[in-house]
Structures are given as C-alpha cells and as structure tokens.
Amino acid sequence: MYGGSVATPFGRRAMTLGMLANQVMAREIENGKTVDKWKLYRALCEARPLIGVTDRSLAVMSALLSFYPKDELSEVNGLVVFPSNAQLSLRSHGMTEQTIRRHLAVLVDAGLIVRKDSPNGKRYVRRNRAGAIDDAYGFSLAPLLARADEIERLAAQVTAERLHLLRLRERLTLCRRDVAKLLETAVEEGATGDWEVVGLHFRALVTALPRTPAPDVLMTALEEMEMLREAITNRLEMHIDSRKLSGNPFQNERHIQNSHTDSTSESEPACKTTRGTQSELHPPAILAPNEPESADHGKHGVKNARPVGEALRRRPSTAIKAFPLALVLQTCPQIADYGAGGTISTWRDLMAAAVVVRSMLGVSPDAYQQACAILGPENAATVIACILERAEHINSPGAYLRDLTRRAERCEFAIGPMLMSLARANGNSVRMAG
C-alpha cells in the first residue's frame, strides 16, 4: 500500500499503536479482492453500533467514498482519495470544517481509514506525463476494504438481533392484547374466578416493562404473559364445558352413567376433582374459594395436570390462617413502597405489590404460583413481604420460597413465628392474633 513503509501523521498529531495496526492490517488485503463501495457502506451503517461510529461520522465516510472514481473498491484502482475540507463540506450537507476534522479522526480511530499525509500536510496527487497517478496524499480506504468481511458479518449480527427484538415485541403485543380481551370476556360472561386479582397481576406485568426493554427482559415478560393467557383460556374453556352440560337436559341424561337419580358426588371424592381442576390455573388466585364441583372439570384437570396441580392435590386439609393485614404491614413496612401510589390498604393491594416484588427478587412465576396454591394468595404475599425485609440476608429468594412451600405442605411451617421474628428484629412490639 505504501511501498512497504509506514505513514506517520503530519504536524503535532502523534503516532499510535492503533494507527500502526490499521496500516499493517491494510497491507494484508487479498490479491484481486474487490467490494462494491455502496453495498459495503450500507453494511457499515448497519454495523454502526458495534463498530463505534456515529451517524455524522458515517456522513463523512459517504462523502469520502463519493470521491472514489470507481464503484468497486480495489487496490488496482488505488485506494487513496484526496478531497479538500471545503469539498468534503459540500458533500456532507454543509458540515463545518471543524466538525469534519473531528469525524475524520473518529474514522481513523475506528480503523476504517488511514491518513497518508504529504510532507506539508496538504492533500494532492502527482501524475505522470500520461496523466496516470504516480502518488496521492489524503485518506486511504484500504482498511475499509480489508475489513469488508468483518463489517458484513457484524451487520448481519445487528440485523438478526434487531429482527429478534422486533419479533419479541410483536409476540408480547399480541399476547397482551389477548389477555386484555380474554379478561374482559371472562368478566362479561360471569366465569368463576377472582378476576380483579388477575387484572392487577396483568397490569403489574405491563407497568414493570421499561421503555426500551432488552431482549431478555422481553422474553421473561412474554413467558409470564403467555402463562396468564393460558390460565384465562383454560378457565373459559371449563366455563364453556359447564354451560354445555347444564344447558341441555337431554344431553345431560346421556352423560349420566348411573341409573340412580342420586348425585354421583356421593360415590366420587369431590376434593380430588376440585384440586385437579385448580391445577390448570395460573395464577392460582383465578379460582374463587369454595368453587362448585363439575365432573367434566375433573376430567379436564386430570388430563392437563401441572406441577402446581400436584401441589394442590397434596395441600394440607387445614388451610394456613392469614394474619391481619395491619399486622403484616406493621411488621413488613417495605412492601408498602411497591403498592399503587406507595400505599397498601387492602389484601388485593398487598397481593399486587407482592407480584412486583417477586419479579424484583428474581423469584420465578412457578415458585410463586406453587406458594399461592399451598399457602393461599394472602399468605404467599405475606411471605414475599417477609422475604423482602430480609432480602440482604437471603442468597436465593426463589429457593427459600420453594423450601418454605415444601415445609408448609408437610405442615412444618407457620407464618406466625416468621412475623414475630421480624418484629423482634425491627424492634416492634406486636401481638400475634390467635
């Protein structure tokens, strides 16, 4: 490129190892290698975030490429362009000379061009008697040609990441729309379930998203939203099945396998059917307490049983008693900061705040749903509030919650001692309700 010599910058500009490395790389261009300059420029624009240049710097690069006489970059045609700053200003939309100098330095530091300064620092060309170029002083595009393959690879990577992010956004938008409309349908049709709590959970998932979320944040939100959509869909399907069974008396008679007119619930354990049905719901708060039995629901639950359903079938017969809300808030004051408006006045507010804190602590939706199934939604929210108070002392809140859930399933865990321990640690004097 330079006849085997190294080109040092003119004037007070110092020579750096980066400049030397760029010149060495520019000498390693494959023989006969050619690249379409505008196709390479478009790839450079795509790869801009990974290369570390600004859009203004790319405007200067476009102006430099416009002074190259051929469409194909090649060593055969020479790779040095020598426009003046005034000419560059005209082709870079009137950019000032000071700005042009700054962005030329950015392009040199990024390893896209190399300076080939003349003895007096001017940019010009020497021609022979036949008019051919003997030597030229200005900016060499050799590094751009040498890095053509790398730039195209980086451009493909940026394009793939952008498309992946776009698809995640599309899927999340569609899922969010589905949940909103299915939730509205469930309320209008009168399907059984605590839909206000589900709505609070849905709004908490939406408001927790940042303005410009990263792909991993979008993926986590999408998984939780899809679980919520599946839960509501399953609940509506069971509501449709129950209407089919109760809406046609002749169809009902064909479903009766026993000739006796007495209810079949006397010969089949109803608790198993109900718990099998509850296994379909995410979050568990969708089910209203003391929900009526349905034989068809039982079949549906057994067919699509999930880990939360297994926990429900093993749930102790005596539910863990929920403590007064005022006592929980007095013992765990930090949870109030995550309520709507920074306050918590009802159990519903506490459960909505617990969903936000659960995500903040890194507790998986499955672990929290299982806790709701075993402890009940109110007690699960209380445990999350207690974990928040001692978060700096707990290495893995998710594993800790799963351990408490397993102990509660074996009737080896009670919330009262946990609240009392926190009260003593905080210096509060509280009386546990019996």
C-alpha atoms as one frame of an Amber mdcrd trajectory, in Angstrom:
protein
   0.000   0.000   0.000   2.762   2.408   0.846   5.589   0.585  -0.810   6.440
  -1.195   2.436   6.831   1.993   4.524   4.806   3.333   7.444   2.908   6.610
   7.086   3.152   8.865  10.122   0.771  11.770  10.684   1.682  15.350   9.845
   2.161  18.096  12.413   1.530  17.668  16.105  -0.589  14.540  15.734   1.210
  11.665  17.450   1.692   8.200  16.012  -0.125   5.475  17.959  -0.018   1.696
  18.004  -3.613   1.688  16.769  -2.618   3.630  13.642   0.266   1.244  13.050
  -2.011  -1.786  13.498  -4.508  -0.364  10.985  -1.742   0.160   8.423  -0.419
  -3.370   8.940  -3.949  -4.769   8.511  -4.436  -2.702   5.355  -1.391  -4.383
   3.787  -2.982  -7.818   4.194  -5.647  -7.362   1.534  -6.142 -10.467  -0.611
  -4.929 -10.174  -4.184  -7.703  -9.235  -6.558 -10.208  -8.501  -3.785 -12.975
  -6.103  -4.846 -16.066  -4.877  -2.992 -18.967  -2.694  -4.079 -18.348   0.503
  -2.116 -22.014   1.429  -1.587 -23.017  -2.084  -0.599 -20.163  -2.060   1.932
 -21.262   1.387   3.136 -24.796   0.104   3.803 -23.336  -2.792   5.785 -21.218
  -0.274   7.701 -24.354   1.689   8.580 -25.991  -1.494   9.887 -22.943  -2.434
  11.963 -22.507   1.094  13.357 -23.444   0.203  16.998 -20.759  -2.496  17.133
 -18.051  -0.519  15.336 -18.439   2.592  17.475 -19.015   5.405  14.966 -21.773
   7.995  14.853 -24.183   8.844  12.064 -22.279  12.104  11.440 -19.064  10.146
  11.024 -20.826   7.909   8.507 -21.912  11.023   6.580 -18.230  11.983   6.251
 -17.418   8.403   5.172 -20.103   8.641   2.487 -18.540  11.865   1.231 -15.105
  10.216   1.088 -16.497   7.269  -0.885 -18.150   9.646  -3.349 -14.684  10.918
  -4.322 -13.524   7.406  -5.198 -13.887   7.219  -9.003 -14.980   3.573  -9.271
 -17.939   1.678  -7.827 -15.672  -1.222  -6.885 -13.034  -0.741  -4.176  -9.834
  -2.387  -5.412  -6.076  -1.985  -4.996  -5.728  -1.995  -8.770  -7.550   1.347
  -8.989  -5.764   2.811  -5.966  -7.404   3.378  -2.613  -6.417   6.966  -1.716
  -8.871   9.864  -2.015  -7.664  13.455  -1.612 -10.590  15.922  -1.347 -10.161
  19.212   0.470 -12.200  20.032   3.558 -14.232  22.504   1.503 -15.185  19.763
  -0.975 -15.984  17.385   1.868 -18.226  20.046   3.428 -20.228  20.365   0.214
 -20.831  16.595   0.038 -21.588  16.157   3.746 -24.573  18.518   3.848 -22.672
  21.695   4.751 -20.845  20.297   7.775 -18.331  22.753   9.187 -14.592  22.117
   8.721 -14.018  21.721  12.450 -16.743  19.069  12.614 -15.321  17.327   9.550
 -11.863  17.151  11.167 -13.357  15.678  14.335 -15.261  12.957  12.480 -12.266
  12.164  10.269 -10.360  11.484  13.485 -13.199   9.198  14.631 -12.990   7.222
  11.382  -9.215   6.873  11.764  -9.544   5.707  15.390 -12.238   3.191  14.363
  -9.821   1.647  11.852 -11.895   2.475   8.763  -9.472   4.855   7.023  -5.759
   5.687   7.277  -4.124   9.073   6.816  -1.457   9.342   4.135  -0.141  12.826
   4.776   2.084  14.711   2.402   5.283  16.493   3.542   3.340  19.736   4.072
   0.118  18.119   5.259  -1.836  19.034   2.122  -3.927  16.580   0.124  -2.958
  16.340  -3.520  -1.946  13.921  -6.289   1.129  13.598  -8.505   0.552  12.491
 -12.090   2.948  11.389 -14.788   3.088  12.733 -18.328   0.432  10.262 -19.444
  -1.963  11.597 -16.764  -1.831   8.473 -14.594  -1.493   8.851 -10.825   2.048
   8.311  -9.552   1.351   9.128  -5.931  -1.535  10.549  -3.910  -1.776  12.071
  -0.440  -5.032  12.092   1.519  -7.050   9.269   3.078  -6.609   5.610   2.223
  -9.707   3.376   2.103  -7.548   0.242   2.362  -8.680  -0.592   5.955 -12.283
  -0.459   4.813 -11.555  -2.950   2.038  -9.509  -5.169   4.373 -12.343  -5.302
   6.947 -15.140  -5.831   4.410 -15.894  -9.396   5.536 -15.852  -8.405   9.213
 -18.170  -5.449   8.595 -20.669  -7.604   6.703 -20.617 -10.192   9.494 -21.248
  -7.510  12.140 -24.043  -6.060  10.016 -25.712  -9.473   9.788 -25.423  -9.867
  13.572 -27.025  -6.471  14.236 -29.803  -7.229  11.751 -30.528 -10.606  13.376
 -30.651  -9.057  16.861 -32.974  -6.310  15.653 -35.319  -8.815  13.996 -35.300
 -10.973  17.143 -36.211  -7.953  19.264 -38.937  -6.979  16.798 -40.475 -10.464
  16.879 -40.416 -10.489  20.684 -42.203  -7.130  20.724 -44.797  -8.388  18.257
 -45.447 -11.552  20.261 -45.710  -9.603  23.511 -48.097  -7.076  21.941 -50.357
  -9.844  20.622 -50.264 -11.732  23.928 -51.002  -8.550  25.866 -53.999  -7.856
  23.626 -55.228 -11.438  24.041 -55.031 -11.278  27.833 -56.880  -7.956  27.974
 -59.727  -9.148  25.752 -59.986 -12.599  27.352 -60.103 -10.991  30.783 -62.889
  -8.686  29.600 -64.774 -11.673  28.183 -64.424 -13.612  31.436 -65.904 -10.732
  33.435 -68.775 -10.164  30.984 -69.655 -13.871  30.812 -69.575 -14.274  34.584
 -66.984 -17.024  34.628 -65.958 -18.098  38.107 -62.720 -16.544  39.314 -61.178
 -13.609  41.150 -60.723 -11.545  38.015 -59.829  -8.365  39.875 -56.674 -10.022
  41.215 -55.888 -11.344  37.743 -56.338  -7.845  36.340 -53.950  -6.433  38.945
 -51.413  -9.108  38.051 -51.785  -8.235  34.373 -51.323  -4.518  34.973 -48.274
  -5.193  37.162 -46.646  -7.145  34.321 -47.324  -4.318  31.862 -46.151  -1.460
  34.080 -42.963  -3.326  35.055 -41.682  -3.174  31.466 -39.116  -0.386  30.852
 -39.470   2.000  27.936 -36.721   0.282  25.927 -36.514  -3.280  27.288 -33.641
  -5.616  26.491 -34.369  -8.936  24.749 -34.011 -10.984  27.952 -36.452  -8.673
  29.766 -38.935  -9.022  26.905 -38.558 -12.817  26.910 -39.269 -13.028  30.654
 -42.317 -10.760  30.351 -43.560 -12.759  27.349 -43.314 -16.065  29.223 -45.290
 -14.711  32.180 -47.881 -13.125  29.881 -48.307 -16.386  27.948 -48.823 -18.283
  31.211 -51.501 -15.786  32.209 -53.201 -16.094  28.815 -53.180 -19.886  29.063
 -54.682 -19.735  32.551 -57.556 -17.489  31.488 -58.140 -19.558  28.344 -58.349
 -22.784  30.338 -60.788 -21.170  32.763 -63.022 -20.004  29.926 -62.896 -23.447
  28.296 -64.077 -25.030  31.524 -66.805 -22.391  31.752 -67.935 -23.345  28.229
 -67.953 -27.042  29.145 -70.030 -26.376  32.249 -72.591 -24.412  30.204 -72.823
 -27.280  27.694 -73.521 -29.762  30.471 -76.103 -27.611  32.227 -77.762 -26.065
  29.167 -79.312 -29.203  27.574 -81.244 -31.584  29.881 -81.406 -34.331  27.238
 -77.653 -34.140  26.718 -77.219 -34.278  30.468 -79.177 -37.544  30.636 -76.873
 -39.139  28.106 -73.886 -38.205  30.253 -75.321 -39.945  33.350 -73.686 -43.365
  33.701 -75.611 -44.408  36.833 -79.289 -45.351  36.618 -79.957 -43.942  40.108
 -81.227 -40.380  40.341 -78.968 -39.550  43.276 -75.944 -37.315  42.747 -72.749
 -39.096  41.727 -70.767 -36.894  44.122 -71.550 -39.409  46.925 -69.565 -42.144
  45.195 -66.704 -39.960  43.908 -64.473 -37.850  46.165 -65.216 -34.241  45.272
 -61.990 -32.799  46.733 -59.855 -34.642  44.158 -61.940 -33.282  41.290 -61.696
 -29.723  42.529 -57.973 -29.837  43.092 -57.362 -31.400  39.722 -59.293 -28.507
  38.193 -57.251 -25.931  40.060 -54.059 -27.270  38.546 -54.959 -25.563  35.279
 -54.885 -22.038  36.614 -52.041 -19.516  36.557 -52.003 -17.630  38.847 -53.942
 -19.706  41.456 -55.875 -16.619  42.543 -58.109 -17.006  39.473 -60.145 -19.640
  41.325 -62.732 -18.361  43.722 -62.882 -20.128  47.112 -65.370 -22.984  47.527
 -65.853 -23.339  43.787 -68.676 -25.771  42.776 -67.723 -29.230  41.558 -68.051
 -30.499  37.974 -67.312 -33.996  36.758 -66.226 -32.606  33.423 -63.871 -30.230
  35.182 -62.285 -33.141  36.990 -61.569 -34.953  33.741 -60.073 -31.812  32.283
 -57.855 -31.300  35.310 -56.503 -34.868  35.282 -55.748 -34.668  31.584 -53.752
 -31.436  31.834 -52.245 -31.735  35.304 -49.270 -29.467  36.109 -46.754 -29.166
  38.923 -48.963 -26.585  40.643 -51.827 -29.048  40.428 -49.670 -31.688  42.111
 -49.066 -29.249  44.931 -52.787 -28.574  45.232 -53.572 -32.285  45.492 -51.045
 -32.574  48.303 -52.242 -29.420  50.038 -52.998 -29.913  53.777 -56.643 -30.191
  54.598 -56.369 -27.365  57.151 -55.511 -24.085  55.396 -52.908 -21.810  56.954
 -54.603 -18.928  58.679 -53.992 -15.443  57.259 -52.890 -12.828  59.792 -54.424
  -9.332  59.933 -53.280  -7.032  57.155 -52.363  -4.284  59.620 -50.050  -6.666
  61.457 -48.326  -7.700  58.219 -47.800  -4.067  57.169 -46.504  -3.138  60.626
 -44.007  -5.999  60.613 -43.022  -5.631  56.927 -43.171  -1.879  56.149 -41.007
  -2.059  52.996 -43.718  -3.765  50.932 -45.821  -0.581  51.054 -43.339   1.176
  48.746 -44.377  -1.185  45.933 -48.117  -0.627  46.264 -50.133   1.587  43.925
 -49.287   5.158  44.923 -46.867   3.918  47.585 -49.641   2.696  49.903 -51.373
  -0.597  50.659 -54.876  -0.562  52.131 -56.346  -3.943  51.161 -55.226  -7.524
  50.689 -55.650  -7.016  46.956 -53.113  -4.166  47.074 -50.699  -6.386  49.001
 -51.020  -9.239  46.502 -50.426  -6.855  43.568 -47.344  -5.430  45.305 -46.106
  -8.970  46.006 -46.173  -9.743  42.269 -43.922  -6.736  41.604 -41.555  -7.635
  44.472 -41.487 -11.270  43.355 -40.182 -10.212  39.944 -37.683  -7.807  41.521
 -36.276 -10.502  43.832 -35.867 -12.953  40.949 -38.484 -15.431  42.202 -39.833
 -17.447  39.272 -43.573 -17.335  38.472 -43.773 -21.116  39.039 -42.357 -20.848
  42.568 -44.782 -18.065  43.475 -47.772 -19.880  41.957 -46.917 -23.007  43.929
 -46.706 -20.928  47.100 -50.134 -19.447  46.342 -51.503 -22.957  45.802 -50.166
 -24.289  49.128 -50.322 -21.244  51.399 -53.107 -19.277  49.765 -52.700 -15.952
  47.897 -52.790 -13.812  51.072 -50.207 -15.888  52.905 -47.976 -16.153  49.845
 -47.997 -12.349  49.582 -47.178 -12.149  53.315 -44.192 -14.465  52.868 -42.932
 -12.343  49.944 -43.188  -9.261  52.186 -41.158 -11.048  54.881 -38.520 -12.120
  52.346 -38.262  -8.508  51.162 -37.491  -7.374  54.713 -34.600  -9.860  54.953
 -33.540  -9.784  51.285 -29.944  -8.813  52.047 -29.551 -11.927  54.218 -31.079
 -14.393  51.704 -28.851 -15.659  48.887 -31.659 -17.093  46.724 -35.186 -15.800
  47.481 -36.696 -18.231  44.945 -35.104 -21.308  46.531 -36.024 -20.023  50.001
 -39.681 -19.617  48.980 -39.768 -23.125  47.497 -38.315 -24.538  50.731 -40.957
 -22.745  52.825 -43.671 -24.033  50.468 -42.480 -27.633  50.841 -42.381 -27.273
  54.623 -45.880 -25.795  54.659 -47.068 -28.717  52.538 -45.833 -31.057  55.276
 -47.425 -28.839  57.962 -43.932 -27.924  59.237 -44.103 -24.162  58.616 -46.145
 -21.388  60.201 -46.154 -17.695  59.326 -46.650 -16.524  62.904 -43.086 -17.239
  64.115 -41.686 -15.603  60.973 -43.644 -12.409  61.640 -42.694 -12.464  65.324
 -39.007 -12.883  64.431 -39.179  -9.913  62.055 -40.978  -7.847  64.697 -38.208
  -8.551  67.190 -35.516  -7.782  64.590 -37.193  -4.471  63.725 -37.695  -3.565
  67.389 -41.506  -3.581  67.066 -43.806  -4.696  69.804 -46.720  -6.548  68.225
 -49.225  -9.106  69.429 -49.934 -12.075  67.186 -53.562 -12.769  66.522 -54.610
 -16.193  67.723
